[in-house]
Amino acid sequence: MNDRVVEAAAVGAAGAALGAGAGALVGLAGPAAAVAATNGVISGFRKTYDWRTQSGRLAFVLDSSWALVTTAAGLISQLVGVMTRSRFDEELSDRSNRHVYERGFVIRRNFAVTVGNVVSGAGDTRDERRRHLVTDHEDVHIWQARVLGPLFSVIYVGWMIVMTPFAVMGWARGRLSGDRSTSLWAAVDRCAYWRNPLERQAYLRASQASEARSG
């Protein structure tokens, strides 16, 4: 327990410094420091960052600076996980640069949701398929958020907003021409979610990982 407390304090302090520096650029040093410090304390106590690797150190720096917007959203997802008493998956979180919850913040049944560095709705990760969902698919979203920073939400949500009307119009044209094979929800889901470039990248990476495992 003592080593967890020490790491929590150290990572929280380092996060606060990085967050304050990043936030000062836009006049939000205080709030940015608070977000980065909170993420640092939680991540340090849970030992989620892998300090032995360059990717682990980079994950911490990005989460505490450029990707602070999604990190802040991730803290809300953390809160939902705690409030709903969702099981925290220590095995998939330990030194993995992410936080994984069995349930928590879930939008769609059987679909995991990644917000910042937090994966919710992972399900029963004793099931190999659910474990791979986290490691092969959701982890891609975590790094997308880190690399794109504040642009991640703009791209992801913006795509859904822009494509939904096109999906509705396409569905309506099909109905008028007698095509009743697709529901409105399926049409919107296909365009807004499945064709989202960020989702396509994640599904592609997951497919490649699956092929590599199968030899």
DRENSEKOL-764872 format. One record per residue (C-alpha): residue in one letter; x, y, z. Coordinates in steps of 0.2 Angstrom, whole numbers, plus 5000, padded with zeros to 4 digits. Last residue first. Layout:
% residues N
AXYZ
...
% end
This chain:
% residues 215
G499449124812
S497849144821
R498649264833
A499249374818
E497449374810
S496649424827
A497949574828
Q497549624810
S495649624813
A495849724829
R496949854820
L495649864806
Y494249884819
A495150024827
Q495550114811
R493750094805
E493150164822
L494150324820
P493650334801
N491750324806
R491050204794
W490350094807
Y489650234818
A488850374808
C488550284792
R488050104797
D487150164813
V486150284803
A485550154791
A485250024805
W484250144815
L483150194800
S482850004796
T483549914781
S482649794770
R481249904766
D481749954748
G480250014739
S480950164729
L480250284742
R480950174756
G482650184748
R482550374746
A482150384764
W483650274770
G484750384759
M484050544767
V484250474784
A486050424781
F486450594774
P485650674789
T486750564801
M488350584792
V488750764798
I488250744816
M489150574817
W490750634809
G490750784820
V490650674836
Y492250574831
I493150724823
V492750854836
S493050724850
F494750684844
L495250854840
P495550904858
G497050774859
L497350694842
V498750594848
R498050554866
A496250524860
Q496850404846
W497950314858
I496450274869
H495450234854
V496750104849
D496650034866
E494850004863
H495149884849
D496549764851
T496849764870
V495049794876
L494149694863
H495449564865
R495049544883
R493149524878
R493549394866
E494649294878
D493149284891
R493949314908
T493649494903
D491849484908
G491149644901
A492349784895
G490849904898
S492050054902
V493750094895
V494650244903
N496150334895
G495050464887
V493350394886
T493250224879
V491550134878
A491349944876
F489849884866
N488849734873
R487349854876
R487650024870
I487950184880
V488950114895
F489850204908
G490250084922
R490349894917
E491849784918
Y492949934920
V494749964913
H495950104916
R497350124904
N499250144902
S499449954903
R500549954919
D499149864928
S497449904919
L497049734911
E497449644927
E496649764938
D494949754930
F493949874940
R492249794945
S490849924943
R490149994959
T488950104949
M489650254958
V491450204955
G491250164936
V490250334934
L491650424943
Q492950344931
S491950394916
I491950574923
L493750564925
G493850504907
A493050664901
A494450764910
T495750654901
T494850684885
V495050874887
L496850854894
A497450764878
W498850894875
S499450904893
S499250774907
D498650634896
L500050674883
V501350664896
F500750504905
A500550414888
L502250474883
R503050394899
G502050224895
S502550234877
Q504350254881
T504350094892
R504850064910
W503650194917
D502150084912
Y500750194918
T499250104927
K499950084945
R498250104953
F498850234965
G499850324951
S498350324939
I497150394952
V498450524958
G498950564941
N497250584934
T496750694949
A498350804946
A498050814927
V496250874930
A496750994944
A498251064934
A497051094919
P495851184930
G497151304938
A498151334922
L496651384912
G497251544902
V497451454886
L499351424886
A499251414905
G498351254904
A499851164896
G500951224910
A499751194924
G499351014917
L501250974916
A501551034934
A499950954941
G500350784932
A502050784941
A501250814957
G499950684955
V501250554948
A502350584964
A500850574976
A500050424968
E501750334967
V502050364985
V500350304990
R500550144979
D502250114987
N501450125004
M500050005000
% end
